[in-house]
């Protein structure tokens, strides 16, 4: 996995960085938003890509 395409996913409720994923920055211009399971909150929450 190259570092250029790596995106950190941060929980919007507890602000923990829980996931790392890849995206093609040339094709997808907006930031990713996914509903993922947060181990700290112990429920499915919205995770948004951060820098």
Biopython code that builds the backbone (N, CA, C, O; Angstrom):
import numpy as np
from Bio.PDB.StructureBuilder import StructureBuilder

atoms = [
    (1, "UNK", "N", (0.847, -1.170, 0.000)),
    (1, "UNK", "CA", (0.000, 0.000, 0.000)),
    (1, "UNK", "C", (0.897, 1.239, 0.000)),
    (1, "UNK", "O", (1.743, 1.399, 0.879)),
    (2, "UNK", "N", (0.708, 2.102, -0.980)),
    (2, "UNK", "CA", (1.528, 3.303, -1.007)),
    (2, "UNK", "C", (0.933, 4.361, -0.088)),
    (2, "UNK", "O", (-0.280, 4.405, 0.117)),
    (3, "UNK", "N", (1.767, 5.186, 0.447)),
    (3, "UNK", "CA", (1.319, 6.214, 1.399)),
    (3, "UNK", "C", (0.481, 7.292, 0.728)),
    (3, "UNK", "O", (-0.323, 7.944, 1.393)),
    (4, "UNK", "N", (0.651, 7.494, -0.574)),
    (4, "UNK", "CA", (-0.093, 8.530, -1.291)),
    (4, "UNK", "C", (-1.586, 8.252, -1.265)),
    (4, "UNK", "O", (-2.383, 9.179, -1.121)),
    (5, "UNK", "N", (-1.977, 6.994, -1.401)),
    (5, "UNK", "CA", (-3.378, 6.626, -1.477)),
    (5, "UNK", "C", (-3.974, 6.260, -0.125)),
    (5, "UNK", "O", (-5.159, 5.937, -0.050)),
    (6, "UNK", "N", (-3.193, 6.302, 0.938)),
    (6, "UNK", "CA", (-3.659, 5.908, 2.251)),
    (6, "UNK", "C", (-4.523, 7.006, 2.873)),
    (6, "UNK", "O", (-4.159, 8.182, 2.846)),
    (7, "UNK", "N", (-5.672, 6.613, 3.433)),
    (7, "UNK", "CA", (-6.580, 7.564, 4.070)),
    (7, "UNK", "C", (-6.913, 7.060, 5.462)),
    (7, "UNK", "O", (-7.258, 5.891, 5.636)),
    (8, "UNK", "N", (-6.811, 7.943, 6.462)),
    (8, "UNK", "CA", (-7.158, 7.589, 7.840)),
    (8, "UNK", "C", (-8.643, 7.857, 8.035)),
    (8, "UNK", "O", (-9.161, 8.882, 7.592)),
    (9, "UNK", "N", (-9.327, 6.924, 8.706)),
    (9, "UNK", "CA", (-10.750, 7.079, 8.989)),
    (9, "UNK", "C", (-10.921, 7.366, 10.475)),
    (9, "UNK", "O", (-10.475, 6.587, 11.317)),
    (10, "UNK", "N", (-11.573, 8.495, 10.800)),
    (10, "UNK", "CA", (-11.729, 8.933, 12.186)),
    (10, "UNK", "C", (-13.203, 8.912, 12.578)),
    (10, "UNK", "O", (-14.060, 9.395, 11.838)),
    (11, "UNK", "N", (-13.487, 8.349, 13.750)),
    (11, "UNK", "CA", (-14.850, 8.319, 14.288)),
    (11, "UNK", "C", (-15.278, 9.740, 14.640)),
    (11, "UNK", "O", (-14.522, 10.476, 15.275)),
    (12, "UNK", "N", (-16.477, 10.128, 14.234)),
    (12, "UNK", "CA", (-16.949, 11.479, 14.516)),
    (12, "UNK", "C", (-17.461, 11.641, 15.944)),
    (12, "UNK", "O", (-17.572, 12.767, 16.427)),
    (13, "UNK", "N", (-17.772, 10.551, 16.623)),
    (13, "UNK", "CA", (-18.283, 10.649, 17.996)),
    (13, "UNK", "C", (-17.168, 10.713, 19.033)),
    (13, "UNK", "O", (-17.200, 11.563, 19.923)),
    (14, "UNK", "N", (-16.177, 9.819, 18.927)),
    (14, "UNK", "CA", (-15.117, 9.790, 19.943)),
    (14, "UNK", "C", (-13.773, 10.306, 19.418)),
    (14, "UNK", "O", (-12.824, 10.426, 20.192)),
    (15, "UNK", "N", (-13.672, 10.609, 18.135)),
    (15, "UNK", "CA", (-12.474, 11.179, 17.489)),
    (15, "UNK", "C", (-11.266, 10.237, 17.504)),
    (15, "UNK", "O", (-10.128, 10.705, 17.484)),
    (16, "UNK", "N", (-11.490, 8.926, 17.539)),
    (16, "UNK", "CA", (-10.404, 7.953, 17.439)),
    (16, "UNK", "C", (-10.170, 7.593, 15.979)),
    (16, "UNK", "O", (-11.111, 7.525, 15.188)),
    (17, "UNK", "N", (-8.911, 7.364, 15.628)),
    (17, "UNK", "CA", (-8.573, 6.881, 14.291)),
    (17, "UNK", "C", (-8.593, 5.358, 14.369)),
    (17, "UNK", "O", (-7.723, 4.753, 14.995)),
    (18, "UNK", "N", (-9.589, 4.740, 13.731)),
    (18, "UNK", "CA", (-9.791, 3.305, 13.857)),
    (18, "UNK", "C", (-9.433, 2.521, 12.605)),
    (18, "UNK", "O", (-9.076, 1.347, 12.705)),
    (19, "UNK", "N", (-9.518, 3.128, 11.437)),
    (19, "UNK", "CA", (-9.332, 2.391, 10.187)),
    (19, "UNK", "C", (-8.420, 3.145, 9.244)),
    (19, "UNK", "O", (-8.320, 4.371, 9.291)),
    (20, "UNK", "N", (-7.752, 2.382, 8.378)),
    (20, "UNK", "CA", (-6.965, 2.924, 7.283)),
    (20, "UNK", "C", (-7.481, 2.281, 6.011)),
    (20, "UNK", "O", (-7.722, 1.074, 5.980)),
    (21, "UNK", "N", (-7.654, 3.068, 4.965)),
    (21, "UNK", "CA", (-8.152, 2.553, 3.701)),
    (21, "UNK", "C", (-7.451, 3.283, 2.566)),
    (21, "UNK", "O", (-6.703, 4.231, 2.807)),
    (22, "UNK", "N", (-7.683, 2.858, 1.352)),
    (22, "UNK", "CA", (-7.082, 3.503, 0.191)),
    (22, "UNK", "C", (-8.177, 4.110, -0.673)),
    (22, "UNK", "O", (-9.319, 3.651, -0.679)),
    (23, "UNK", "N", (-7.796, 5.155, -1.403)),
    (23, "UNK", "CA", (-8.698, 5.727, -2.385)),
    (23, "UNK", "C", (-7.873, 6.331, -3.498)),
    (23, "UNK", "O", (-6.735, 6.748, -3.284)),
    (24, "UNK", "N", (-8.450, 6.377, -4.693)),
    (24, "UNK", "CA", (-7.795, 6.980, -5.837)),
    (24, "UNK", "C", (-8.110, 8.471, -5.811)),
    (24, "UNK", "O", (-9.241, 8.867, -6.094)),
    (25, "UNK", "N", (-7.133, 9.298, -5.478)),
    (25, "UNK", "CA", (-7.349, 10.730, -5.311)),
    (25, "UNK", "C", (-7.627, 11.435, -6.632)),
    (25, "UNK", "O", (-8.201, 12.524, -6.642)),
    (26, "UNK", "N", (-7.225, 10.827, -7.747)),
    (26, "UNK", "CA", (-7.485, 11.429, -9.055)),
    (26, "UNK", "C", (-8.951, 11.264, -9.459)),
    (26, "UNK", "O", (-9.520, 12.143, -10.106)),
    (27, "UNK", "N", (-9.558, 10.147, -9.080)),
    (27, "UNK", "CA", (-10.944, 9.886, -9.469)),
    (27, "UNK", "C", (-11.953, 10.381, -8.445)),
    (27, "UNK", "O", (-13.017, 10.878, -8.815)),
    (28, "UNK", "N", (-11.628, 10.252, -7.156)),
    (28, "UNK", "CA", (-12.549, 10.631, -6.083)),
    (28, "UNK", "C", (-12.000, 11.898, -5.420)),
    (28, "UNK", "O", (-11.009, 11.841, -4.693)),
    (29, "UNK", "N", (-12.643, 13.030, -5.671)),
    (29, "UNK", "CA", (-12.144, 14.315, -5.164)),
    (29, "UNK", "C", (-12.611, 14.597, -3.738)),
    (29, "UNK", "O", (-11.860, 15.185, -2.961)),
    (30, "UNK", "N", (-13.835, 14.194, -3.370)),
    (30, "UNK", "CA", (-14.347, 14.489, -2.031)),
    (30, "UNK", "C", (-13.819, 13.482, -1.011)),
    (30, "UNK", "O", (-13.323, 12.415, -1.372)),
    (31, "UNK", "N", (-13.932, 13.839, 0.259)),
    (31, "UNK", "CA", (-13.457, 12.960, 1.330)),
    (31, "UNK", "C", (-14.426, 11.802, 1.532)),
    (31, "UNK", "O", (-15.631, 11.938, 1.322)),
    (32, "UNK", "N", (-13.879, 10.661, 1.941)),
    (32, "UNK", "CA", (-14.690, 9.473, 2.163)),
    (32, "UNK", "C", (-15.463, 9.572, 3.473)),
    (32, "UNK", "O", (-14.972, 10.119, 4.460)),
    (33, "UNK", "N", (-16.677, 9.035, 3.464)),
    (33, "UNK", "CA", (-17.480, 8.898, 4.675)),
    (33, "UNK", "C", (-18.078, 7.507, 4.658)),
    (33, "UNK", "O", (-18.748, 7.127, 3.698)),
    (34, "UNK", "N", (-17.840, 6.744, 5.715)),
    (34, "UNK", "CA", (-18.346, 5.375, 5.797)),
    (34, "UNK", "C", (-18.899, 5.125, 7.184)),
    (34, "UNK", "O", (-18.439, 5.703, 8.169)),
    (35, "UNK", "N", (-19.892, 4.254, 7.245)),
    (35, "UNK", "CA", (-20.403, 3.821, 8.537)),
    (35, "UNK", "C", (-19.649, 2.548, 8.905)),
    (35, "UNK", "O", (-19.786, 1.520, 8.241)),
    (36, "UNK", "N", (-18.845, 2.626, 9.981)),
    (36, "UNK", "CA", (-18.003, 1.515, 10.408)),
    (36, "UNK", "C", (-18.213, 1.290, 11.906)),
    (36, "UNK", "O", (-18.762, 2.136, 12.612)),
    (37, "UNK", "N", (-17.762, 0.133, 12.364)),
    (37, "UNK", "CA", (-17.865, -0.185, 13.791)),
    (37, "UNK", "C", (-16.706, 0.451, 14.535)),
    (37, "UNK", "O", (-15.547, 0.283, 14.158)),
    (38, "UNK", "N", (-17.028, 1.187, 15.600)),
    (38, "UNK", "CA", (-16.007, 1.805, 16.447)),
    (38, "UNK", "C", (-15.843, 0.954, 17.697)),
    (38, "UNK", "O", (-16.804, 0.782, 18.448)),
    (39, "UNK", "N", (-14.646, 0.414, 17.941)),
    (39, "UNK", "CA", (-14.434, -0.425, 19.119)),
    (39, "UNK", "C", (-14.545, 0.342, 20.443)),
    (39, "UNK", "O", (-14.903, -0.247, 21.464)),
    (40, "UNK", "N", (-14.243, 1.638, 20.439)),
    (40, "UNK", "CA", (-14.333, 2.420, 21.679)),
    (40, "UNK", "C", (-15.790, 2.752, 22.011)),
    (40, "UNK", "O", (-16.199, 2.652, 23.168)),
    (41, "UNK", "N", (-16.575, 3.149, 20.998)),
    (41, "UNK", "CA", (-17.994, 3.466, 21.210)),
    (41, "UNK", "C", (-18.842, 2.198, 21.304)),
    (41, "UNK", "O", (-19.939, 2.219, 21.861)),
    (42, "UNK", "N", (-18.332, 1.105, 20.761)),
    (42, "UNK", "CA", (-19.023, -0.192, 20.715)),
    (42, "UNK", "C", (-20.339, -0.138, 19.930)),
    (42, "UNK", "O", (-21.329, -0.767, 20.304)),
    (43, "UNK", "N", (-20.324, 0.631, 18.828)),
    (43, "UNK", "CA", (-21.487, 0.694, 17.941)),
    (43, "UNK", "C", (-21.035, 1.192, 16.568)),
    (43, "UNK", "O", (-19.901, 1.644, 16.408)),
    (44, "UNK", "N", (-21.917, 1.108, 15.591)),
    (44, "UNK", "CA", (-21.624, 1.601, 14.244)),
    (44, "UNK", "C", (-21.813, 3.110, 14.229)),
    (44, "UNK", "O", (-22.877, 3.621, 14.577)),
    (45, "UNK", "N", (-20.764, 3.814, 13.820)),
    (45, "UNK", "CA", (-20.800, 5.269, 13.749)),
    (45, "UNK", "C", (-20.247, 5.724, 12.412)),
    (45, "UNK", "O", (-19.645, 4.939, 11.679)),
    (46, "UNK", "N", (-20.449, 6.977, 12.100)),
    (46, "UNK", "CA", (-19.931, 7.548, 10.871)),
    (46, "UNK", "C", (-18.442, 7.837, 11.043)),
    (46, "UNK", "O", (-18.032, 8.479, 12.010)),
    (47, "UNK", "N", (-17.647, 7.361, 10.102)),
    (47, "UNK", "CA", (-16.203, 7.603, 10.081)),
    (47, "UNK", "C", (-15.900, 8.448, 8.853)),
    (47, "UNK", "O", (-16.353, 8.139, 7.750)),
    (48, "UNK", "N", (-15.132, 9.517, 9.047)),
    (48, "UNK", "CA", (-14.788, 10.430, 7.970)),
    (48, "UNK", "C", (-13.283, 10.434, 7.769)),
    (48, "UNK", "O", (-12.510, 10.283, 8.715)),
    (49, "UNK", "N", (-12.887, 10.611, 6.525)),
    (49, "UNK", "CA", (-11.464, 10.653, 6.199)),
    (49, "UNK", "C", (-10.855, 11.940, 6.748)),
    (49, "UNK", "O", (-11.450, 13.014, 6.665)),
    (50, "UNK", "N", (-9.659, 11.804, 7.308)),
    (50, "UNK", "CA", (-8.940, 12.977, 7.794)),
    (50, "UNK", "C", (-7.559, 13.027, 7.168)),
    (50, "UNK", "O", (-7.156, 12.082, 6.489)),
    (51, "UNK", "N", (-6.824, 14.115, 7.384)),
    (51, "UNK", "CA", (-5.478, 14.245, 6.833)),
    (51, "UNK", "C", (-4.503, 13.348, 7.552)),
    (51, "UNK", "O", (-3.318, 13.330, 7.217)),
]
sb = StructureBuilder()
sb.init_structure("model")
sb.init_model(0)
sb.init_chain("A")
sb.init_seg("    ")
for serial, (resi, resn, name, xyz) in enumerate(atoms, 1):
    if name == "N":
        sb.init_residue(resn, " ", resi, " ")
    sb.init_atom(name, np.array(xyz, "f"), 0.0, 1.0, " ", f" {name:<3s}", serial, name[0])
structure = sb.get_structure()
